[in-house]
Amino acid sequence: LEASNYGKNVTAWENYVTDLGEQDPTHQQMHRYPVGTGPYYVKEYEENSYIVLEANPYYWNATLWQELYGYTPS
């Protein structure tokens, strides 16, 4: 991405974006294993069902409200 000159050559992105959409292997990998750098990481989830977050031991602020957090939509 160095050729993009930090946004000065935005057409360079077309070299890195494919027409595969959700069939792109990278998209599928990131969908199955989401990446985050916040206080929690995704431990487990079922699409349209539930998500379980666990405390990130490498987060800069070690004081968290909960070690484990779960959410199920109503």
Backbone torsions as a table, in degrees:
resi	resn	phi	psi	omega
1	LEU	NA	1.3	179.0
2	GLU	-61.0	-28.6	-179.2
3	ALA	-67.2	-16.9	-178.4
4	SER	-76.2	-11.4	178.5
5	ASN	51.9	43.7	176.8
6	TYR	55.2	46.2	175.2
7	GLY	97.1	-7.0	-179.2
8	LYS	-74.0	-24.7	179.3
9	ASN	-124.1	72.4	-174.1
10	VAL	-65.8	-19.6	178.5
11	THR	-69.2	-13.6	177.2
12	ALA	-63.9	-24.5	-179.3
13	TRP	-61.3	-30.0	-178.2
14	GLU	-62.9	-19.8	176.4
15	ASN	-74.1	-18.2	-175.4
16	TYR	-111.5	-12.1	-179.4
17	VAL	-103.7	130.2	-178.7
18	THR	-103.9	169.2	177.3
19	ASP	-90.6	8.1	-176.7
20	LEU	-74.2	-22.2	179.7
21	GLY	59.5	-127.8	-177.8
22	GLU	-69.7	-13.3	178.7
23	GLN	-84.7	-7.8	178.7
24	ASP	-63.7	127.9	-179.2
25	PRO	-56.4	-35.3	178.5
26	THR	-66.7	-42.1	177.7
27	HIS	-60.7	-44.1	-179.1
28	GLN	-64.0	-40.9	179.1
29	GLN	-64.0	-45.3	-179.2
30	MET	-69.6	-28.4	177.7
31	HIS	-71.1	-39.3	179.8
32	ARG	-75.8	-35.0	-176.8
33	TYR	-129.2	78.3	-177.3
34	PRO	-62.3	147.0	-178.7
35	VAL	-105.4	138.8	176.5
36	GLY	-151.1	156.5	179.7
37	THR	-125.0	13.5	-177.5
38	GLY	-84.6	-163.8	-176.1
39	PRO	-70.3	-17.7	179.2
40	TYR	-129.3	156.5	172.4
41	TYR	-125.3	159.2	-178.8
42	VAL	-77.0	112.0	179.2
43	LYS	-84.4	-40.5	-175.8
44	GLU	-159.7	145.6	173.7
45	TYR	-159.3	155.5	173.2
46	GLU	-127.4	120.1	-175.5
47	GLU	-54.4	134.1	-179.0
48	ASN	60.8	22.1	-178.8
49	SER	-132.8	-62.7	-178.3
50	TYR	-158.9	166.5	175.1
51	ILE	-144.1	140.0	177.0
52	VAL	-122.2	124.3	178.5
53	LEU	-108.8	142.8	177.7
54	GLU	-123.7	150.8	-178.3
55	ALA	-59.5	135.4	177.8
56	ASN	-85.3	112.6	-177.1
57	PRO	-68.0	-14.1	-178.5
58	TYR	-100.3	5.2	179.5
59	TYR	-68.7	142.3	-173.8
60	TRP	-62.5	-32.6	-178.6
61	ASN	-104.6	100.6	-172.0
62	ALA	-72.6	-13.7	-178.9
63	THR	-86.7	108.3	-179.5
64	LEU	-117.1	155.8	179.1
65	TRP	-68.9	-41.8	-176.8
66	GLN	-139.0	149.5	175.4
67	GLU	-80.0	-34.8	-176.2
68	LEU	-133.1	136.7	-177.3
69	TYR	-137.6	130.7	179.2
70	GLY	-125.2	152.5	179.6
71	TYR	-143.1	132.0	174.2
72	THR	-125.5	120.9	-179.8
73	PRO	-67.6	149.1	-179.1
74	SER	-84.8	NA	NA
